[in-house]
Amino acid sequence: MDKLKGMASKMGGGSSGEQKPAAGGEQQDYVDKGLAAGEKQFGVNAPAGMNEKVTDQGREMFEKQTGKDIPDKMSN
């Protein structure tokens, strides 16, 4: 988690606690919302675009390793 916090501070994350829509105007999926909630809990404020990239990369890695698809509702 410290690594994520360090990345967020380098990226210049905002200080507002409100939830912003994901990059491209898409609604946040459950994984994005979970990451945002974890960041709020630990006081980390990363840009929504970076969160989207992190969760998309995690989904791709999971699907590549297991060969199973994650439903879009969970992670799009």
All heavy atoms as TSV, in Angstrom:
chain	resi	resn	atom	element	x	y	z
A	1	MET	N	N	0.819	-1.181	0.000
A	1	MET	CA	C	0.000	0.000	0.000
A	1	MET	C	C	0.866	1.249	0.000
A	1	MET	O	O	0.465	2.261	-0.547
A	1	MET	CB	C	-0.925	-0.050	1.218
A	1	MET	CG	C	-2.094	0.853	1.072
A	1	MET	SD	S	-3.013	0.308	-0.363
A	1	MET	CE	C	-4.504	1.127	-0.166
A	2	ASP	N	N	2.027	1.193	0.631
A	2	ASP	CA	C	2.919	2.344	0.632
A	2	ASP	C	C	3.365	2.691	-0.776
A	2	ASP	O	O	3.534	3.862	-1.103
A	2	ASP	CB	C	4.151	2.072	1.508
A	2	ASP	CG	C	3.788	2.012	2.982
A	2	ASP	OD1	O	2.772	2.637	3.363
A	2	ASP	OD2	O	4.514	1.357	3.735
A	3	LYS	N	N	3.557	1.676	-1.606
A	3	LYS	CA	C	3.972	1.908	-2.982
A	3	LYS	C	C	2.891	2.674	-3.739
A	3	LYS	O	O	3.178	3.622	-4.471
A	3	LYS	CB	C	4.259	0.575	-3.678
A	3	LYS	CG	C	4.890	0.725	-5.025
A	3	LYS	CD	C	5.281	-0.639	-5.563
A	3	LYS	CE	C	6.030	-0.508	-6.868
A	3	LYS	NZ	N	6.436	-1.795	-7.401
A	4	LEU	N	N	1.623	2.287	-3.531
A	4	LEU	CA	C	0.501	2.975	-4.173
A	4	LEU	C	C	0.413	4.414	-3.668
A	4	LEU	O	O	0.190	5.331	-4.448
A	4	LEU	CB	C	-0.806	2.232	-3.906
A	4	LEU	CG	C	-2.062	2.841	-4.507
A	4	LEU	CD1	C	-1.950	2.876	-6.024
A	4	LEU	CD2	C	-3.274	2.060	-4.101
A	5	LYS	N	N	0.606	4.603	-2.380
A	5	LYS	CA	C	0.545	5.942	-1.808
A	5	LYS	C	C	1.655	6.820	-2.377
A	5	LYS	O	O	1.427	7.978	-2.706
A	5	LYS	CB	C	0.667	5.861	-0.286
A	5	LYS	CG	C	0.412	7.152	0.416
A	5	LYS	CD	C	0.379	6.963	1.916
A	5	LYS	CE	C	0.047	8.245	2.622
A	5	LYS	NZ	N	-0.024	8.073	4.066
A	6	GLY	N	N	2.841	6.260	-2.540
A	6	GLY	CA	C	3.949	7.004	-3.130
A	6	GLY	C	C	3.680	7.367	-4.576
A	6	GLY	O	O	3.968	8.483	-5.018
A	7	MET	N	N	3.104	6.429	-5.331
A	7	MET	CA	C	2.773	6.708	-6.731
A	7	MET	C	C	1.726	7.810	-6.820
A	7	MET	O	O	1.810	8.690	-7.669
A	7	MET	CB	C	2.241	5.440	-7.411
A	7	MET	CG	C	3.304	4.411	-7.683
A	7	MET	SD	S	2.667	2.842	-8.320
A	7	MET	CE	C	1.536	3.317	-9.578
A	8	ALA	N	N	0.758	7.773	-5.926
A	8	ALA	CA	C	-0.313	8.771	-5.944
A	8	ALA	C	C	0.240	10.160	-5.642
A	8	ALA	O	O	-0.146	11.135	-6.282
A	8	ALA	CB	C	-1.397	8.404	-4.951
A	9	SER	N	N	1.150	10.246	-4.692
A	9	SER	CA	C	1.694	11.560	-4.366
A	9	SER	C	C	2.558	12.100	-5.497
A	9	SER	O	O	2.577	13.297	-5.755
A	9	SER	CB	C	2.494	11.506	-3.064
A	9	SER	OG	O	3.634	10.692	-3.223
A	10	LYS	N	N	3.254	11.216	-6.214
A	10	LYS	CA	C	4.045	11.653	-7.357
A	10	LYS	C	C	3.168	12.119	-8.512
A	10	LYS	O	O	3.535	13.007	-9.258
A	10	LYS	CB	C	4.957	10.519	-7.846
A	10	LYS	CG	C	6.096	10.226	-6.913
A	10	LYS	CD	C	6.938	9.098	-7.444
A	10	LYS	CE	C	8.020	8.721	-6.456
A	10	LYS	NZ	N	8.794	7.571	-6.912
A	11	MET	N	N	1.993	11.487	-8.646
A	11	MET	CA	C	1.076	11.834	-9.733
A	11	MET	C	C	0.290	13.101	-9.424
A	11	MET	O	O	-0.398	13.617	-10.281
A	11	MET	CB	C	0.098	10.680	-10.001
A	11	MET	CG	C	0.750	9.397	-10.456
A	11	MET	SD	S	1.468	9.518	-12.068
A	11	MET	CE	C	0.010	9.597	-13.073
A	12	GLY	N	N	0.376	13.595	-8.197
A	12	GLY	CA	C	-0.334	14.820	-7.844
A	12	GLY	C	C	-1.808	14.610	-7.655
A	12	GLY	O	O	-2.604	15.377	-8.175
A	13	GLY	N	N	-2.176	13.574	-6.920
A	13	GLY	CA	C	-3.587	13.285	-6.691
A	13	GLY	C	C	-4.285	14.411	-5.962
A	13	GLY	O	O	-3.700	15.103	-5.145
A	14	GLY	N	N	-5.560	14.619	-6.267
A	14	GLY	CA	C	-6.342	15.679	-5.646
A	14	GLY	C	C	-6.629	15.368	-4.191
A	14	GLY	O	O	-6.493	14.248	-3.736
A	15	SER	N	N	-7.057	16.386	-3.453
A	15	SER	CA	C	-7.317	16.189	-2.038
A	15	SER	C	C	-8.796	16.069	-1.728
A	15	SER	O	O	-9.170	15.916	-0.586
A	15	SER	CB	C	-6.724	17.355	-1.238
A	15	SER	OG	O	-7.313	18.566	-1.660
A	16	SER	N	N	-9.647	16.151	-2.727
A	16	SER	CA	C	-11.079	16.048	-2.452
A	16	SER	C	C	-11.465	14.596	-2.221
A	16	SER	O	O	-10.933	13.692	-2.830
A	16	SER	CB	C	-11.895	16.622	-3.612
A	16	SER	OG	O	-11.730	15.842	-4.764
A	17	GLY	N	N	-12.424	14.381	-1.319
A	17	GLY	CA	C	-12.843	13.034	-0.992
A	17	GLY	C	C	-13.976	12.535	-1.867
A	17	GLY	O	O	-14.417	11.420	-1.707
A	18	GLU	N	N	-14.458	13.363	-2.780
A	18	GLU	CA	C	-15.580	12.942	-3.604
A	18	GLU	C	C	-15.145	11.982	-4.690
A	18	GLU	O	O	-14.020	12.000	-5.151
A	18	GLU	CB	C	-16.275	14.154	-4.214
A	18	GLU	CG	C	-15.415	14.923	-5.181
A	18	GLU	CD	C	-16.060	16.212	-5.645
A	18	GLU	OE1	O	-16.477	16.988	-4.789
A	18	GLU	OE2	O	-16.131	16.406	-6.860
A	19	GLN	N	N	-16.055	11.116	-5.068
A	19	GLN	CA	C	-15.772	10.100	-6.081
A	19	GLN	C	C	-16.004	10.688	-7.462
A	19	GLN	O	O	-17.061	11.226	-7.755
A	19	GLN	CB	C	-16.690	8.905	-5.862
A	19	GLN	CG	C	-16.241	7.710	-6.597
A	19	GLN	CD	C	-16.333	6.497	-5.722
A	19	GLN	OE1	O	-16.456	6.596	-4.532
A	19	GLN	NE2	N	-16.270	5.345	-6.310
A	20	LYS	N	N	-15.017	10.604	-8.311
A	20	LYS	CA	C	-15.102	11.137	-9.665
A	20	LYS	C	C	-15.404	10.012	-10.638
A	20	LYS	O	O	-15.026	8.881	-10.401
A	20	LYS	CB	C	-13.773	11.796	-10.043
A	20	LYS	CG	C	-13.410	12.946	-9.128
A	20	LYS	CD	C	-12.047	13.479	-9.454
A	20	LYS	CE	C	-11.643	14.528	-8.440
A	20	LYS	NZ	N	-10.264	14.915	-8.576
A	21	PRO	N	N	-16.064	10.320	-11.759
A	21	PRO	CA	C	-16.307	9.274	-12.751
A	21	PRO	C	C	-14.998	8.779	-13.345
A	21	PRO	O	O	-14.016	9.503	-13.386
A	21	PRO	CB	C	-17.170	9.948	-13.812
A	21	PRO	CG	C	-17.216	11.382	-13.467
A	21	PRO	CD	C	-16.637	11.581	-12.112
A	22	ALA	N	N	-14.995	7.557	-13.792
A	22	ALA	CA	C	-13.799	6.957	-14.377
A	22	ALA	C	C	-13.440	7.675	-15.668
A	22	ALA	O	O	-14.238	8.395	-16.252
A	22	ALA	CB	C	-14.046	5.482	-14.650
A	23	ALA	N	N	-12.221	7.466	-16.126
A	23	ALA	CA	C	-11.746	8.102	-17.349
A	23	ALA	C	C	-12.656	7.739	-18.515
A	23	ALA	O	O	-13.127	6.626	-18.636
A	23	ALA	CB	C	-10.315	7.639	-17.637
A	24	GLY	N	N	-12.903	8.706	-19.375
A	24	GLY	CA	C	-13.745	8.456	-20.533
A	24	GLY	C	C	-15.227	8.564	-20.230
A	24	GLY	O	O	-16.047	8.249	-21.066
A	25	GLY	N	N	-15.589	9.032	-19.013
A	25	GLY	CA	C	-16.985	9.211	-18.662
A	25	GLY	C	C	-17.709	7.915	-18.338
A	25	GLY	O	O	-18.915	7.900	-18.210
A	26	GLU	N	N	-17.003	6.815	-18.191
A	26	GLU	CA	C	-17.628	5.538	-17.862
A	26	GLU	C	C	-17.981	5.505	-16.390
A	26	GLU	O	O	-17.371	6.168	-15.577
A	26	GLU	CB	C	-16.657	4.386	-18.159
A	26	GLU	CG	C	-16.260	4.269	-19.599
A	26	GLU	CD	C	-15.227	3.174	-19.813
A	26	GLU	OE1	O	-14.917	2.453	-18.860
A	26	GLU	OE2	O	-14.738	3.075	-20.928
A	27	GLN	N	N	-18.973	4.680	-16.050
A	27	GLN	CA	C	-19.286	4.479	-14.647
A	27	GLN	C	C	-18.233	3.566	-14.043
A	27	GLN	O	O	-17.676	2.709	-14.722
A	27	GLN	CB	C	-20.652	3.836	-14.496
A	27	GLN	CG	C	-21.791	4.769	-14.788
A	27	GLN	CD	C	-23.119	4.111	-14.481
A	27	GLN	OE1	O	-23.240	2.898	-14.568
A	27	GLN	NE2	N	-24.090	4.913	-14.116
A	28	GLN	N	N	-17.974	3.756	-12.756
A	28	GLN	CA	C	-16.995	2.911	-12.099
A	28	GLN	C	C	-17.597	1.532	-11.841
A	28	GLN	O	O	-18.746	1.405	-11.443
A	28	GLN	CB	C	-16.574	3.519	-10.768
A	28	GLN	CG	C	-15.720	4.746	-10.918
A	28	GLN	CD	C	-15.225	5.224	-9.582
A	28	GLN	OE1	O	-15.938	5.167	-8.597
A	28	GLN	NE2	N	-14.008	5.708	-9.552
A	29	ASP	N	N	-16.782	0.499	-12.062
A	29	ASP	CA	C	-17.220	-0.854	-11.747
A	29	ASP	C	C	-16.884	-1.148	-10.287
A	29	ASP	O	O	-16.343	-0.308	-9.577
A	29	ASP	CB	C	-16.577	-1.858	-12.712
A	29	ASP	CG	C	-15.068	-1.746	-12.752
A	29	ASP	OD1	O	-14.443	-1.655	-11.676
A	29	ASP	OD2	O	-14.497	-1.738	-13.851
A	30	TYR	N	N	-17.219	-2.349	-9.831
A	30	TYR	CA	C	-17.022	-2.689	-8.426
A	30	TYR	C	C	-15.550	-2.652	-8.005
A	30	TYR	O	O	-15.234	-2.230	-6.898
A	30	TYR	CB	C	-17.615	-4.063	-8.113
A	30	TYR	CG	C	-19.118	-4.106	-8.155
A	30	TYR	CD1	C	-19.787	-5.134	-8.799
A	30	TYR	CD2	C	-19.880	-3.124	-7.553
A	30	TYR	CE1	C	-21.172	-5.183	-8.841
A	30	TYR	CE2	C	-21.260	-3.158	-7.591
A	30	TYR	CZ	C	-21.898	-4.188	-8.233
A	30	TYR	OH	O	-23.262	-4.239	-8.262
A	31	VAL	N	N	-14.660	-3.072	-8.863
A	31	VAL	CA	C	-13.236	-3.078	-8.515
A	31	VAL	C	C	-12.724	-1.643	-8.380
A	31	VAL	O	O	-11.976	-1.325	-7.452
A	31	VAL	CB	C	-12.416	-3.883	-9.551
A	31	VAL	CG1	C	-10.937	-3.831	-9.222
A	31	VAL	CG2	C	-12.897	-5.326	-9.597
A	32	ASP	N	N	-13.136	-0.759	-9.291
A	32	ASP	CA	C	-12.737	0.652	-9.202
A	32	ASP	C	C	-13.264	1.279	-7.909
A	32	ASP	O	O	-12.551	2.023	-7.235
A	32	ASP	CB	C	-13.268	1.445	-10.396
A	32	ASP	CG	C	-12.611	1.048	-11.711
A	32	ASP	OD1	O	-11.451	0.609	-11.680
A	32	ASP	OD2	O	-13.271	1.190	-12.761
A	33	LYS	N	N	-14.514	0.972	-7.573
A	33	LYS	CA	C	-15.100	1.514	-6.351
A	33	LYS	C	C	-14.381	0.982	-5.119
A	33	LYS	O	O	-14.162	1.711	-4.151
A	33	LYS	CB	C	-16.584	1.173	-6.272
A	33	LYS	CG	C	-17.417	1.956	-7.261
A	33	LYS	CD	C	-18.878	1.578	-7.158
A	33	LYS	CE	C	-19.707	2.340	-8.173
A	33	LYS	NZ	N	-21.131	1.993	-8.100
A	34	GLY	N	N	-14.012	-0.293	-5.154
A	34	GLY	CA	C	-13.274	-0.876	-4.038
A	34	GLY	C	C	-11.909	-0.242	-3.855
A	34	GLY	O	O	-11.489	0.037	-2.728
A	35	LEU	N	N	-11.224	0.007	-4.956
A	35	LEU	CA	C	-9.923	0.661	-4.885
A	35	LEU	C	C	-10.075	2.077	-4.347
A	35	LEU	O	O	-9.297	2.512	-3.491
A	35	LEU	CB	C	-9.255	0.678	-6.262
A	35	LEU	CG	C	-7.876	1.336	-6.339
A	35	LEU	CD1	C	-6.891	0.653	-5.402
A	35	LEU	CD2	C	-7.361	1.298	-7.761
A	36	ALA	N	N	-11.084	2.797	-4.796
A	36	ALA	CA	C	-11.319	4.162	-4.318
A	36	ALA	C	C	-11.635	4.166	-2.821
A	36	ALA	O	O	-11.165	5.035	-2.079
A	36	ALA	CB	C	-12.449	4.800	-5.102
A	37	ALA	N	N	-12.415	3.175	-2.370
A	37	ALA	CA	C	-12.743	3.084	-0.948
A	37	ALA	C	C	-11.489	2.788	-0.121
A	37	ALA	O	O	-11.303	3.358	0.956
A	37	ALA	CB	C	-13.791	2.008	-0.717
A	38	GLY	N	N	-10.638	1.903	-0.629
A	38	GLY	CA	C	-9.377	1.605	0.067
A	38	GLY	C	C	-8.473	2.814	0.132
A	38	GLY	O	O	-7.841	3.076	1.161
A	39	GLU	N	N	-8.421	3.568	-0.943
A	39	GLU	CA	C	-7.606	4.785	-0.948
A	39	GLU	C	C	-8.140	5.793	0.065
A	39	GLU	O	O	-7.373	6.434	0.776
A	39	GLU	CB	C	-7.603	5.413	-2.336
A	39	GLU	CG	C	-6.797	4.638	-3.331
A	39	GLU	CD	C	-6.869	5.241	-4.719
A	39	GLU	OE1	O	-7.764	6.060	-4.985
A	39	GLU	OE2	O	-6.003	4.890	-5.528
A	40	LYS	N	N	-9.456	5.931	0.118
A	40	LYS	CA	C	-10.059	6.861	1.073
A	40	LYS	C	C	-9.751	6.429	2.500
A	40	LYS	O	O	-9.422	7.257	3.353
A	40	LYS	CB	C	-11.565	6.928	0.838
A	40	LYS	CG	C	-12.263	7.953	1.681
A	40	LYS	CD	C	-13.733	8.030	1.330
A	40	LYS	CE	C	-14.447	9.043	2.204
A	40	LYS	NZ	N	-15.882	9.107	1.898
A	41	GLN	N	N	-9.826	5.123	2.754
A	41	GLN	CA	C	-9.561	4.584	4.090
A	41	GLN	C	C	-8.131	4.884	4.534
A	41	GLN	O	O	-7.890	5.196	5.693
A	41	GLN	CB	C	-9.801	3.067	4.096
A	41	GLN	CG	C	-9.526	2.393	5.406
A	41	GLN	CD	C	-10.597	2.661	6.443
A	41	GLN	OE1	O	-11.734	2.973	6.113
A	41	GLN	NE2	N	-10.235	2.568	7.696
A	42	PHE	N	N	-7.177	4.788	3.599
A	42	PHE	CA	C	-5.770	4.980	3.935
A	42	PHE	C	C	-5.265	6.379	3.642
A	42	PHE	O	O	-4.075	6.643	3.758
A	42	PHE	CB	C	-4.912	3.941	3.201
A	42	PHE	CG	C	-5.116	2.548	3.726
A	42	PHE	CD1	C	-5.900	1.647	3.037
A	42	PHE	CD2	C	-4.544	2.157	4.916
A	42	PHE	CE1	C	-6.104	0.375	3.513
A	42	PHE	CE2	C	-4.737	0.877	5.414
A	42	PHE	CZ	C	-5.526	-0.014	4.710
A	43	GLY	N	N	-6.153	7.276	3.213
A	43	GLY	CA	C	-5.762	8.661	2.984
A	43	GLY	C	C	-4.978	8.885	1.712
A	43	GLY	O	O	-4.202	9.827	1.616
A	44	VAL	N	N	-5.164	8.038	0.718
A	44	VAL	CA	C	-4.459	8.169	-0.559
A	44	VAL	C	C	-5.431	8.764	-1.573
A	44	VAL	O	O	-6.588	8.357	-1.643
A	44	VAL	CB	C	-3.972	6.789	-1.063
A	44	VAL	CG1	C	-3.299	6.912	-2.409
A	44	VAL	CG2	C	-3.037	6.172	-0.053
A	45	ASN	N	N	-4.970	9.717	-2.357
A	45	ASN	CA	C	-5.818	10.331	-3.369
A	45	ASN	C	C	-5.141	10.225	-4.724
A	45	ASN	O	O	-4.375	11.089	-5.123
A	45	ASN	CB	C	-6.079	11.802	-3.043
A	45	ASN	CG	C	-6.906	11.980	-1.802
A	45	ASN	OD1	O	-7.919	11.329	-1.661
A	45	ASN	ND2	N	-6.462	12.827	-0.896
A	46	ALA	N	N	-5.427	9.150	-5.438
A	46	ALA	CA	C	-4.855	8.943	-6.769
A	46	ALA	C	C	-5.872	9.386	-7.820
A	46	ALA	O	O	-7.080	9.292	-7.598
A	46	ALA	CB	C	-4.501	7.481	-6.977
A	47	PRO	N	N	-5.404	9.863	-8.955
A	47	PRO	CA	C	-6.322	10.263	-10.024
A	47	PRO	C	C	-7.150	9.073	-10.524
A	47	PRO	O	O	-6.679	7.938	-10.543
A	47	PRO	CB	C	-5.403	10.761	-11.135
A	47	PRO	CG	C	-4.085	11.004	-10.501
A	47	PRO	CD	C	-4.003	10.111	-9.303
A	48	ALA	N	N	-8.389	9.355	-10.926
A	48	ALA	CA	C	-9.290	8.296	-11.384
A	48	ALA	C	C	-8.715	7.559	-12.595
A	48	ALA	O	O	-8.887	6.348	-12.726
A	48	ALA	CB	C	-10.652	8.882	-11.723
A	49	GLY	N	N	-8.027	8.259	-13.469
A	49	GLY	CA	C	-7.436	7.628	-14.653
A	49	GLY	C	C	-6.378	6.604	-14.280
A	49	GLY	O	O	-6.283	5.544	-14.900
A	50	MET	N	N	-5.586	6.920	-13.264
A	50	MET	CA	C	-4.558	5.979	-12.829
A	50	MET	C	C	-5.211	4.747	-12.196
A	50	MET	O	O	-4.777	3.616	-12.431
A	50	MET	CB	C	-3.609	6.624	-11.825
A	50	MET	CG	C	-2.441	5.713	-11.455
A	50	MET	SD	S	-1.244	6.479	-10.392
A	50	MET	CE	C	-1.974	6.148	-8.811
A	51	ASN	N	N	-6.272	4.972	-11.411
A	51	ASN	CA	C	-6.988	3.844	-10.804
A	51	ASN	C	C	-7.558	2.929	-11.871
A	51	ASN	O	O	-7.522	1.711	-11.743
A	51	ASN	CB	C	-8.110	4.337	-9.899
A	51	ASN	CG	C	-7.594	4.967	-8.635
A	51	ASN	OD1	O	-6.418	4.865	-8.315
A	51	ASN	ND2	N	-8.464	5.633	-7.927
A	52	GLU	N	N	-8.105	3.507	-12.919
A	52	GLU	CA	C	-8.680	2.713	-14.013
A	52	GLU	C	C	-7.596	1.855	-14.663
A	52	GLU	O	O	-7.808	0.669	-14.946
A	52	GLU	CB	C	-9.328	3.641	-15.038
A	52	GLU	CG	C	-10.084	2.929	-16.118
A	52	GLU	CD	C	-11.348	2.242	-15.636
A	52	GLU	OE1	O	-11.926	2.664	-14.629
A	52	GLU	OE2	O	-11.750	1.265	-16.288
A	53	LYS	N	N	-6.415	2.433	-14.886
A	53	LYS	CA	C	-5.315	1.675	-15.486
A	53	LYS	C	C	-4.865	0.538	-14.580
A	53	LYS	O	O	-4.598	-0.571	-15.050
A	53	LYS	CB	C	-4.133	2.599	-15.780
A	53	LYS	CG	C	-4.382	3.548	-16.920
A	53	LYS	CD	C	-3.194	4.454	-17.148
A	53	LYS	CE	C	-3.479	5.476	-18.227
A	53	LYS	NZ	N	-2.362	6.401	-18.419
A	54	VAL	N	N	-4.787	0.813	-13.278
A	54	VAL	CA	C	-4.349	-0.206	-12.319
A	54	VAL	C	C	-5.326	-1.370	-12.288
A	54	VAL	O	O	-4.927	-2.538	-12.355
A	54	VAL	CB	C	-4.181	0.415	-10.910
A	54	VAL	CG1	C	-4.018	-0.660	-9.857
A	54	VAL	CG2	C	-2.998	1.353	-10.883
A	55	THR	N	N	-6.619	-1.073	-12.205
A	55	THR	CA	C	-7.608	-2.149	-12.127
A	55	THR	C	C	-7.722	-2.898	-13.451
A	55	THR	O	O	-7.918	-4.111	-13.451
A	55	THR	CB	C	-8.987	-1.621	-11.691
A	55	THR	OG1	O	-9.419	-0.603	-12.594
A	55	THR	CG2	C	-8.943	-1.061	-10.280
A	56	ASP	N	N	-7.586	-2.199	-14.580
A	56	ASP	CA	C	-7.619	-2.874	-15.877
A	56	ASP	C	C	-6.428	-3.821	-16.027
A	56	ASP	O	O	-6.567	-4.943	-16.515
A	56	ASP	CB	C	-7.613	-1.866	-17.025
A	56	ASP	CG	C	-8.940	-1.153	-17.183
A	56	ASP	OD1	O	-9.934	-1.586	-16.568
A	56	ASP	OD2	O	-8.976	-0.146	-17.920
A	57	GLN	N	N	-5.258	-3.378	-15.600
A	57	GLN	CA	C	-4.063	-4.217	-15.687
A	57	GLN	C	C	-4.217	-5.450	-14.795
A	57	GLN	O	O	-3.862	-6.558	-15.191
A	57	GLN	CB	C	-2.816	-3.424	-15.287
A	57	GLN	CG	C	-1.534	-4.200	-15.432
A	57	GLN	CD	C	-1.213	-4.545	-16.869
A	57	GLN	OE1	O	-1.536	-3.806	-17.788
A	57	GLN	NE2	N	-0.577	-5.660	-17.075
A	58	GLY	N	N	-4.759	-5.259	-13.595
A	58	GLY	CA	C	-4.990	-6.394	-12.698
A	58	GLY	C	C	-5.959	-7.401	-13.290
A	58	GLY	O	O	-5.756	-8.605	-13.202
A	59	ARG	N	N	-7.030	-6.894	-13.916
A	59	ARG	CA	C	-8.009	-7.778	-14.561
A	59	ARG	C	C	-7.356	-8.556	-15.695
A	59	ARG	O	O	-7.540	-9.762	-15.822
A	59	ARG	CB	C	-9.190	-6.970	-15.099
A	59	ARG	CG	C	-10.203	-7.807	-15.851
A	59	ARG	CD	C	-11.290	-6.973	-16.507
A	59	ARG	NE	N	-10.801	-5.849	-17.275
A	59	ARG	CZ	C	-10.330	-5.931	-18.525
A	59	ARG	NH1	N	-10.280	-7.083	-19.131
A	59	ARG	NH2	N	-9.905	-4.856	-19.149
A	60	GLU	N	N	-6.574	-7.866	-16.521
A	60	GLU	CA	C	-5.909	-8.538	-17.644
A	60	GLU	C	C	-4.947	-9.611	-17.151
A	60	GLU	O	O	-4.882	-10.706	-17.725
A	60	GLU	CB	C	-5.166	-7.518	-18.497
A	60	GLU	CG	C	-6.086	-6.618	-19.308
A	60	GLU	CD	C	-5.342	-5.507	-20.020
A	60	GLU	OE1	O	-4.094	-5.543	-20.085
A	60	GLU	OE2	O	-6.015	-4.586	-20.510
A	61	MET	N	N	-4.198	-9.315	-16.096
A	61	MET	CA	C	-3.265	-10.304	-15.555
A	61	MET	C	C	-4.009	-11.522	-15.009
A	61	MET	O	O	-3.593	-12.653	-15.219
A	61	MET	CB	C	-2.401	-9.664	-14.465
A	61	MET	CG	C	-1.411	-8.644	-15.005
A	61	MET	SD	S	-0.543	-7.705	-13.741
A	61	MET	CE	C	0.209	-8.978	-12.774
A	62	PHE	N	N	-5.125	-11.279	-14.300
A	62	PHE	CA	C	-5.924	-12.379	-13.761
A	62	PHE	C	C	-6.456	-13.258	-14.882
A	62	PHE	O	O	-6.363	-14.487	-14.821
A	62	PHE	CB	C	-7.079	-11.826	-12.926
A	62	PHE	CG	C	-8.017	-12.895	-12.430
A	62	PHE	CD1	C	-7.718	-13.600	-11.276
A	62	PHE	CD2	C	-9.179	-13.209	-13.115
A	62	PHE	CE1	C	-8.572	-14.590	-10.817
A	62	PHE	CE2	C	-10.034	-14.191	-12.675
A	62	PHE	CZ	C	-9.729	-14.880	-11.511
A	63	GLU	N	N	-7.020	-12.624	-15.909
A	63	GLU	CA	C	-7.589	-13.385	-17.021
A	63	GLU	C	C	-6.511	-14.163	-17.782
A	63	GLU	O	O	-6.746	-15.283	-18.222
A	63	GLU	CB	C	-8.353	-12.451	-17.963
A	63	GLU	CG	C	-9.637	-11.934	-17.353
A	63	GLU	CD	C	-10.379	-10.955	-18.242
A	63	GLU	OE1	O	-9.831	-10.534	-19.289
A	63	GLU	OE2	O	-11.516	-10.603	-17.888
A	64	LYS	N	N	-5.335	-13.585	-17.905
A	64	LYS	CA	C	-4.245	-14.263	-18.605
A	64	LYS	C	C	-3.773	-15.491	-17.817
A	64	LYS	O	O	-3.528	-16.550	-18.388
A	64	LYS	CB	C	-3.078	-13.299	-18.816
A	64	LYS	CG	C	-1.951	-13.872	-19.621
A	64	LYS	CD	C	-0.866	-12.845	-19.852
A	64	LYS	CE	C	0.275	-13.434	-20.667
A	64	LYS	NZ	N	1.341	-12.440	-20.886
A	65	GLN	N	N	-3.669	-15.352	-16.498
A	65	GLN	CA	C	-3.172	-16.443	-15.667
A	65	GLN	C	C	-4.198	-17.573	-15.502
A	65	GLN	O	O	-3.829	-18.730	-15.491
A	65	GLN	CB	C	-2.777	-15.921	-14.278
A	65	GLN	CG	C	-1.564	-15.030	-14.298
A	65	GLN	CD	C	-0.305	-15.772	-14.716
A	65	GLN	OE1	O	-0.063	-16.907	-14.311
A	65	GLN	NE2	N	0.501	-15.136	-15.541
A	66	THR	N	N	-5.470	-17.206	-15.348
A	66	THR	CA	C	-6.472	-18.225	-15.064
A	66	THR	C	C	-7.240	-18.695	-16.293
A	66	THR	O	O	-7.823	-19.771	-16.284
A	66	THR	CB	C	-7.501	-17.704	-14.044
A	66	THR	OG1	O	-8.198	-16.594	-14.608
A	66	THR	CG2	C	-6.833	-17.296	-12.740
A	67	GLY	N	N	-7.281	-17.861	-17.327
A	67	GLY	CA	C	-8.049	-18.190	-18.511
A	67	GLY	C	C	-9.540	-17.968	-18.325
A	67	GLY	O	O	-10.340	-18.332	-19.187
A	68	LYS	N	N	-9.935	-17.368	-17.213
A	68	LYS	CA	C	-11.339	-17.099	-16.920
A	68	LYS	C	C	-11.611	-15.613	-17.095
A	68	LYS	O	O	-10.785	-14.784	-16.778
A	68	LYS	CB	C	-11.682	-17.514	-15.501
A	68	LYS	CG	C	-11.514	-18.985	-15.250
A	68	LYS	CD	C	-11.876	-19.337	-13.834
A	68	LYS	CE	C	-11.680	-20.827	-13.617
A	68	LYS	NZ	N	-12.025	-21.208	-12.250
A	69	ASP	N	N	-12.807	-15.307	-17.621
A	69	ASP	CA	C	-13.206	-13.917	-17.796
A	69	ASP	C	C	-13.874	-13.400	-16.518
A	69	ASP	O	O	-14.615	-14.121	-15.863
A	69	ASP	CB	C	-14.172	-13.759	-18.958
A	69	ASP	CG	C	-13.490	-13.936	-20.300
A	69	ASP	OD1	O	-12.268	-13.679	-20.388
A	69	ASP	OD2	O	-14.171	-14.330	-21.267
A	70	ILE	N	N	-13.635	-12.142	-16.218
A	70	ILE	CA	C	-14.302	-11.467	-15.117
A	70	ILE	C	C	-15.501	-10.740	-15.716
A	70	ILE	O	O	-15.356	-10.030	-16.708
A	70	ILE	CB	C	-13.355	-10.482	-14.420
A	70	ILE	CG1	C	-12.177	-11.219	-13.812
A	70	ILE	CG2	C	-14.098	-9.685	-13.351
A	70	ILE	CD1	C	-11.140	-10.342	-13.170
A	71	PRO	N	N	-16.685	-10.870	-15.120
A	71	PRO	CA	C	-17.862	-10.163	-15.655
A	71	PRO	C	C	-17.630	-8.657	-15.694
A	71	PRO	O	O	-16.976	-8.088	-14.820
A	71	PRO	CB	C	-18.975	-10.505	-14.664
A	71	PRO	CG	C	-18.507	-11.716	-13.949
A	71	PRO	CD	C	-17.019	-11.677	-13.952
A	72	ASP	N	N	-18.194	-7.998	-16.704
A	72	ASP	CA	C	-18.023	-6.555	-16.850
A	72	ASP	C	C	-18.532	-5.782	-15.658
A	72	ASP	O	O	-18.030	-4.698	-15.359
A	72	ASP	CB	C	-18.732	-6.058	-18.124
A	72	ASP	CG	C	-17.963	-6.422	-19.376
A	72	ASP	OD1	O	-16.771	-6.749	-19.275
A	72	ASP	OD2	O	-18.566	-6.384	-20.463
A	73	LYS	N	N	-19.531	-6.294	-14.978
A	73	LYS	CA	C	-20.057	-5.618	-13.813
A	73	LYS	C	C	-19.004	-5.525	-12.709
A	73	LYS	O	O	-18.970	-4.563	-11.950
A	73	LYS	CB	C	-21.281	-6.363	-13.302
A	73	LYS	CG	C	-22.040	-5.643	-12.237
A	73	LYS	CD	C	-23.326	-6.370	-11.889
A	73	LYS	CE	C	-24.140	-5.592	-10.880
A	73	LYS	NZ	N	-25.383	-6.287	-10.569
A	74	MET	N	N	-18.131	-6.531	-12.655
A	74	MET	CA	C	-17.070	-6.525	-11.655
A	74	MET	C	C	-15.902	-5.648	-12.083
A	74	MET	O	O	-15.341	-4.904	-11.296
A	74	MET	CB	C	-16.564	-7.948	-11.393
A	74	MET	CG	C	-17.575	-8.859	-10.749
A	74	MET	SD	S	-18.046	-8.331	-9.105
A	74	MET	CE	C	-16.541	-8.573	-8.233
A	75	SER	N	N	-15.488	-5.778	-13.325
A	75	SER	CA	C	-14.355	-5.019	-13.831
A	75	SER	C	C	-14.470	-4.949	-15.340
A	75	SER	O	O	-14.403	-5.955	-16.023
A	75	SER	CB	C	-13.038	-5.696	-13.447
A	75	SER	OG	O	-11.956	-4.993	-13.957
A	76	ASN	N	N	-14.648	-3.735	-15.872
A	76	ASN	CA	C	-14.804	-3.608	-17.316
A	76	ASN	C	C	-13.579	-3.152	-18.010
A	76	ASN	O	O	-12.672	-2.633	-17.727
A	76	ASN	CB	C	-15.960	-2.691	-17.669
A	76	ASN	CG	C	-15.885	-1.332	-17.025
A	76	ASN	OD1	O	-14.900	-0.981	-16.393
A	76	ASN	ND2	N	-16.940	-0.600	-17.169
